[in-house]
Structure formats: C-alpha cells, structure tokens
Amino acid sequence: MTLCDARTGQNVVLSLFLQTPAPANSWMSFLPILLIFGIFYFLLFLPMQKQRKQQQKMLSSLQNGNTVVTSGGIVGTIVSIDGDESVILRVKPDNVKIQVARSAVSSVVSNEVKK
C-alpha cells in the first residue's frame, strides 16, 4: 500500500462523515431538542412556578399569633408585622423577640391566631 492509497482511503472515510443530510430531514434533527425542552418545562419549571406562587400566598397571609419556622430553623410566634419587609417573632423559652425578614419565613406551623 502506497502513501497515495492511504490518503485516498482517508479521504473516502472523511467524506462519509462530512456528508450533510437532506434538507427535508433537517427540521427532524431539532425534534429531540424541542422534546427535551418540553419535558424540562413540565417537570421542572412549572412545579417551581406553582411553589413560588404558593410561597408568596403564604407570606402575604401571615398574621399576628401564627407560629412559623424560618429558613434558618428558628421556630417562633409572630408578635407584629413591620410593613412588607420584616416580622418580629417571639422565641421560646425566654420569650426573646427577634426581627427577621418576611422572606425568611419558610412555613407556617399553626394558623390559629392567639388572643
């Protein structure tokens, strides 16, 4: 086998890999990508939007007397709500009052308002 024969064989293999598909099939190559984006939307983005809306609804319905858990794990009872930005919590056992950001409240333990 000469050097010329080896190059010709490489050129044939290279030309097979570089062939372009027919124009009619080019849109079919994007179908799997579109399918993957659709799956991501329904499995990831849609549930995240629902969870975000539920969290915003919970934060807007906070009231004095609710027992809440913050994102840092502090459990306390809401004493007062300072506007839209912060909440004052009473933390047991010494009834210490702390001010936390309203967005730091992760869940409501009790919806009962104490009087």
C-alpha positions as CSV (number, residue, x, y, z in Angstrom):
1,M,0.0,0.0,0.0
2,T,1.4,3.3,-1.0
3,L,1.1,6.7,0.6
4,C,-1.3,7.7,-2.2
5,D,-3.6,4.8,-1.5
6,A,-3.7,5.5,2.3
7,R,-4.6,9.2,1.6
8,T,-7.4,8.1,-0.7
9,G,-8.8,5.8,1.9
10,Q,-8.7,8.5,4.5
11,N,-10.4,10.9,2.1
12,V,-13.2,8.4,1.5
13,V,-13.8,7.9,5.2
14,L,-13.7,11.6,5.8
15,S,-16.1,12.4,3.1
16,L,-18.6,9.9,4.5
17,F,-18.6,11.7,7.9
18,L,-18.9,15.2,6.3
19,Q,-21.9,14.4,4.2
20,T,-24.9,16.7,5.1
21,P,-28.4,15.3,5.5
22,A,-31.1,16.2,3.0
23,P,-32.9,19.5,3.7
24,A,-36.2,17.7,4.3
25,N,-34.7,15.9,7.4
26,S,-33.0,19.0,8.9
27,W,-36.1,20.0,10.9
28,M,-36.4,16.5,12.3
29,S,-33.0,16.8,13.9
30,F,-34.4,19.6,16.1
31,L,-37.3,17.5,17.3
32,P,-35.4,15.7,20.1
33,I,-34.1,19.0,21.4
34,L,-37.6,20.5,21.4
35,L,-38.9,17.4,23.2
36,I,-36.2,17.7,25.9
37,F,-37.1,21.4,26.5
38,G,-40.8,20.4,26.7
39,I,-40.0,17.7,29.3
40,F,-37.9,20.2,31.3
41,Y,-40.7,22.7,31.3
42,F,-43.3,20.3,32.6
43,L,-41.1,18.5,35.1
44,L,-39.0,21.5,36.5
45,F,-40.2,25.0,35.6
46,L,-44.0,24.5,36.0
47,P,-43.7,23.0,39.5
48,M,-41.3,25.7,40.5
49,Q,-43.7,28.4,39.4
50,K,-46.5,26.8,41.4
51,Q,-44.3,26.5,44.5
52,R,-43.2,30.2,44.2
53,K,-46.9,31.3,43.9
54,Q,-47.8,29.2,47.0
55,Q,-44.9,30.7,49.0
56,Q,-45.9,34.2,48.0
57,K,-49.5,33.5,49.1
58,M,-48.4,32.1,52.4
59,L,-46.2,35.2,53.1
60,S,-48.9,37.6,52.2
61,S,-51.4,35.8,54.6
62,L,-49.1,36.0,57.7
63,Q,-50.9,37.3,60.8
64,N,-50.1,38.0,64.4
65,G,-50.1,34.9,66.5
66,N,-49.1,32.5,63.8
67,T,-46.3,30.1,64.7
68,V,-43.8,30.0,61.9
69,V,-40.5,28.3,61.0
70,T,-37.8,30.5,59.4
71,S,-35.3,29.3,56.7
72,G,-32.7,29.1,59.5
73,G,-34.8,26.7,61.6
74,I,-36.0,29.2,64.2
75,V,-39.5,28.5,65.5
76,G,-41.4,31.5,66.8
77,T,-44.7,33.2,67.2
78,I,-45.4,36.4,65.2
79,V,-45.8,39.3,67.6
80,S,-46.0,42.1,64.9
81,I,-45.6,42.6,61.2
82,D,-43.5,45.6,60.2
83,G,-44.7,46.6,56.8
84,D,-43.8,44.3,53.9
85,E,-40.2,43.7,54.8
86,S,-39.9,42.3,58.3
87,V,-41.6,40.3,61.1
88,I,-41.0,40.3,64.8
89,L,-41.0,36.8,66.4
90,R,-41.2,35.7,70.0
91,V,-38.9,32.7,70.5
92,K,-39.3,30.4,73.5
93,P,-38.1,29.5,76.2
94,D,-37.1,33.1,77.3
95,N,-39.6,34.9,75.1
96,V,-36.9,36.7,73.3
97,K,-38.1,38.9,70.4
98,I,-36.2,38.9,67.2
99,Q,-36.7,40.7,63.9
100,V,-36.4,38.6,60.7
101,A,-37.1,39.3,57.1
102,R,-40.5,38.3,56.0
103,S,-39.0,36.3,53.1
104,A,-37.1,34.2,55.7
105,V,-40.3,32.6,56.8
106,S,-40.4,29.2,55.2
107,S,-43.6,27.7,56.6
108,V,-46.5,28.3,59.0
109,V,-46.8,25.7,61.7
110,S,-50.1,26.9,63.2
111,N,-52.7,29.2,61.6
112,E,-54.6,29.7,64.9
113,V,-54.5,33.3,66.0
114,K,-54.0,33.6,69.8
115,K,-55.8,36.4,71.6
